[in-house]
Amino acid sequence: MIAFRSPDRLREISLKFSHVRLVSVDVEQLVLGIVQALVAEDVAEGIFPELTSLGLNSPTPIHGEAVEQFVTTRRLSGRPVDVYML
């Protein structure tokens, strides 16, 4: 299992898989850590630069706000991403 509790760890993984276009997170316990890392300062634009689709397992409304922030940042940076619920 990969822990995504810090933006640095997510950035490290992103560098190894920079051409990933689809990420699905179906383990609900990982969703919060990943979402928090995605919206960290300066992370959203550089993480998985080719990402176009992100699947999350039932995010709560708290996650929804962070997800919207990530989607907006990506759209504004010219790298839009679609988020869907698993």
Secondary structure, 3 states (H helix, E strand, C coil): CCCCCCHHHHHHHHHHCCCCCEEEECCHHHHHHHHHHHCCCCCCCCCCCCCCEEEECCCCHHHHHHHHHHHHHHHHCCCCCEEEEC
